[in-house]
Amino acid sequence: MSLNPSPGKIVTSRSPRLLASALPGSPDVAELEAARESEFTTDVQIAYLESVAKNWRNGSPNEIPEPSVTPVAEPAEEPAKASRAVSLPANFRPATIIKSLVAIALALGLGWLPVQRLLATTSAEAVVNARVITLRAPIEGEVSMADADTDVGSMFRVNQSILVVRNPRADSSHLANLMRDRNQLRTTIGALEGKKQLLLASLDELSVQQERFRIGRIEQLEQRLRQADTDMAAAEAQYSVASDALKRAETLRKTDAVSQAFLDKAAGDARVAEQTVKGHAERLKGMLVELDAAKKGTYIGDSYNDTPQSAQRKMEVSLELSDVQARLVGTRAELESLDAELVKEQGRHDGLAKVEIRSTVNGRVWEMLTAPGEHVNAGQDLVKLLDCGSALVTASVSETAYQRLAVGQTATFKPRDGGEELTGTVVSLNGLAAVASNSAIQQNALTREPYHVTLRFPDLLKHADCRIGRSGLVQFDTASAAPFSSMH
């Protein structure tokens, strides 16, 4: 039967037997009519409803298909009448039409929502997915658990310790050499410090001794000055006596009381006394110069050595102290550099001897690949963590639906467990390509449709329990973004 655009005209395609029985004058009209009505109300209605649903799914709801009744085998002598469509006779029963219309109305009324859902672009299946991060051993050694209760499903926060790897056979020879060198430098610094203190004490003692010598030298020169003053006074007294004797001799000579020789002797004595006074005066000046130099720290004498032994020793100690001080500064600088190198080497050794495997994400243990007490090698996989901060939804769609999708389109995810409906966007169109191998749920787990789509739903990140594996359906809003093909 077909419903044509012109109202009121109903055409049916029947078998030759039913067509012949519908003609007037047939003896078994009632029986054949009942059989014809039975075929029309079952096969034709089912074929009609299937055609309507198929056309709506293909996006052509205005085209109503023409249902047909499965023909019954007829004799070979009537092949031309079997395929010819004729108009229904006037005596066709209205009850048949009424039943068909009621069945169509019920099918449309009860099946509208399923058909509407079928017409929408949805996924065949969808599942909450996330990245899996593999933590490997940076060194070889023996594994132990940071927490004895750690097992598959244990929750971890960022930078939380999960495992500990210890290597008691880590190479420490360079560290031992550095520690030995540091101890030697510390011993050298201690010895230099002791020598420095001894030289400082000796220098202080020599300074006191030098000061005492200076004071004693000044007192000595002052005493010699006083003695020189006394000698000067004695010389002046002798000169005075000689001068008086010369004057008396000159007076007596005028009276010839004394001889000329006596006068000459008296004159000589006076000149000697005068020169003696001058000599004491010059010596006194030299002593004053020496005293003045002694007060200034310079020692002038008749010896070639103008510095006392204490001052010379003090100079030697000062030079030795300067050398010790320079060596001390250099040794301390070397120790400081060695300490810095030792800290680095200690850190390197600690990193080779013991390493804590910490969580790099907020998540939970997806797979434990080792056990306490096991000896592992560097680079060996230890544990796989589920990154709850990267929760995505992986969906499989048909090829027809896939061609209508584009990155950035809005979509909704309805979990099968009755949770709230989530809104997100399409972030990747994987098609027939394999989804990232580090996903918790691989692509081959979604087998209903071959094309795969990845979506991000921000509300999934609010769940700290990693709702990985929760299934549902994704409905795409194809009007939110143009398909990728239309962008070129």
Rosetta blueprint (number, residue, H / E / L):
1 M L
2 S E
3 L E
4 N L
5 P L
6 S L
7 P L
8 G L
9 K L
10 I E
11 V E
12 T E
13 S L
14 R L
15 S L
16 P H
17 R H
18 L H
19 L H
20 A H
21 S H
22 A L
23 L L
24 P L
25 G L
26 S L
27 P L
28 D L
29 V H
30 A H
31 E H
32 L H
33 E H
34 A H
35 A H
36 R H
37 E H
38 S H
39 E H
40 F H
41 T H
42 T H
43 D H
44 V H
45 Q H
46 I H
47 A H
48 Y H
49 L H
50 E H
51 S H
52 V H
53 A H
54 K H
55 N H
56 W H
57 R H
58 N L
59 G L
60 S L
61 P L
62 N L
63 E L
64 I L
65 P L
66 E L
67 P L
68 S L
69 V L
70 T L
71 P L
72 V L
73 A L
74 E L
75 P L
76 A L
77 E L
78 E L
79 P H
80 A H
81 K H
82 A H
83 S L
84 R L
85 A L
86 V E
87 S E
88 L L
89 P L
90 A L
91 N L
92 F L
93 R L
94 P H
95 A H
96 T H
97 I H
98 I H
99 K H
100 S H
101 L H
102 V H
103 A H
104 I H
105 A H
106 L H
107 A H
108 L H
109 G H
110 L H
111 G H
112 W H
113 L H
114 P H
115 V H
116 Q H
117 R H
118 L H
119 L H
120 A L
121 T L
122 T E
123 S L
124 A L
125 E E
126 A E
127 V E
128 V E
129 N E
130 A L
131 R E
132 V E
133 I E
134 T E
135 L E
136 R E
137 A L
138 P L
139 I L
140 E L
141 G E
142 E E
143 V E
144 S E
145 M E
146 A L
147 D L
148 A L
149 D L
150 T L
151 D L
152 V L
153 G L
154 S L
155 M E
156 F E
157 R L
158 V L
159 N L
160 Q L
161 S E
162 I E
163 L E
164 V E
165 V E
166 R E
167 N L
168 P L
169 R L
170 A L
171 D L
172 S L
173 S H
174 H H
175 L H
176 A H
177 N H
178 L H
179 M H
180 R H
181 D H
182 R H
183 N H
184 Q H
185 L H
186 R H
187 T H
188 T H
189 I H
190 G H
191 A H
192 L H
193 E H
194 G H
195 K H
196 K H
197 Q H
198 L H
199 L H
200 L H
201 A H
202 S H
203 L H
204 D H
205 E H
206 L H
207 S H
208 V H
209 Q H
210 Q H
211 E H
212 R H
213 F H
214 R H
215 I H
216 G H
217 R H
218 I H
219 E H
220 Q H
221 L H
222 E H
223 Q H
224 R H
225 L H
226 R H
227 Q H
228 A H
229 D H
230 T H
231 D H
232 M H
233 A H
234 A H
235 A H
236 E H
237 A H
238 Q H
239 Y H
240 S H
241 V H
242 A H
243 S H
244 D H
245 A H
246 L H
247 K H
248 R H
249 A H
250 E H
251 T H
252 L H
253 R H
254 K H
255 T L
256 D L
257 A L
258 V L
259 S L
260 Q H
261 A H
262 F H
263 L H
264 D H
265 K H
266 A H
267 A H
268 G H
269 D H
270 A H
271 R H
272 V H
273 A H
274 E H
275 Q H
276 T H
277 V H
278 K H
279 G H
280 H H
281 A H
282 E H
283 R H
284 L H
285 K H
286 G H
287 M H
288 L H
289 V H
290 E H
291 L H
292 D H
293 A H
294 A H
295 K H
296 K L
297 G L
298 T L
299 Y L
300 I L
301 G L
302 D L
303 S L
304 Y L
305 N L
306 D L
307 T L
308 P L
309 Q H
310 S H
311 A H
312 Q H
313 R H
314 K H
315 M H
316 E H
317 V H
318 S H
319 L H
320 E H
321 L H
322 S H
323 D H
324 V H
325 Q H
326 A H
327 R H
328 L H
329 V H
330 G H
331 T H
332 R H
333 A H
334 E H
335 L H
336 E H
337 S H
338 L H
339 D H
340 A H
341 E H
342 L H
343 V H
344 K H
345 E H
346 Q H
347 G H
348 R H
349 H H
350 D H
351 G H
352 L H
353 A H
354 K E
355 V E
356 E E
357 I E
358 R E
359 S L
360 T L
361 V L
362 N L
363 G E
364 R E
365 V E
366 W E
367 E E
368 M E
369 L L
370 T L
371 A L
372 P L
373 G L
374 E L
375 H E
376 V E
377 N L
378 A L
379 G L
380 Q L
381 D E
382 L E
383 V E
384 K E
385 L E
386 L E
387 D E
388 C H
389 G H
390 S H
391 A L
392 L E
393 V E
394 T E
395 A E
396 S E
397 V E
398 S L
399 E H
400 T H
401 A H
402 Y H
403 Q H
404 R L
405 L L
406 A L
407 V L
408 G L
409 Q L
410 T E
411 A E
412 T E
413 F E
414 K E
415 P E
416 R L
417 D L
418 G L
419 G L
420 E L
421 E L
422 L E
423 T E
424 G E
425 T E
426 V E
427 V E
428 S E
429 L E
430 N E
431 G E
432 L L
433 A L
434 A L
435 V L
436 A L
437 S L
438 N L
439 S E
440 A L
441 I L
442 Q L
443 Q H
444 N H
445 A H
446 L L
447 T L
448 R L
449 E L
450 P L
451 Y E
452 H E
453 V E
454 T E
455 L E
456 R E
457 F L
458 P H
459 D H
460 L H
461 L H
462 K H
463 H L
464 A L
465 D L
466 C L
467 R L
468 I L
469 G L
470 R L
471 S E
472 G E
473 L E
474 V E
475 Q E
476 F E
477 D E
478 T L
479 A L
480 S L
481 A L
482 A L
483 P L
484 F H
485 S H
486 S H
487 M H
488 H L
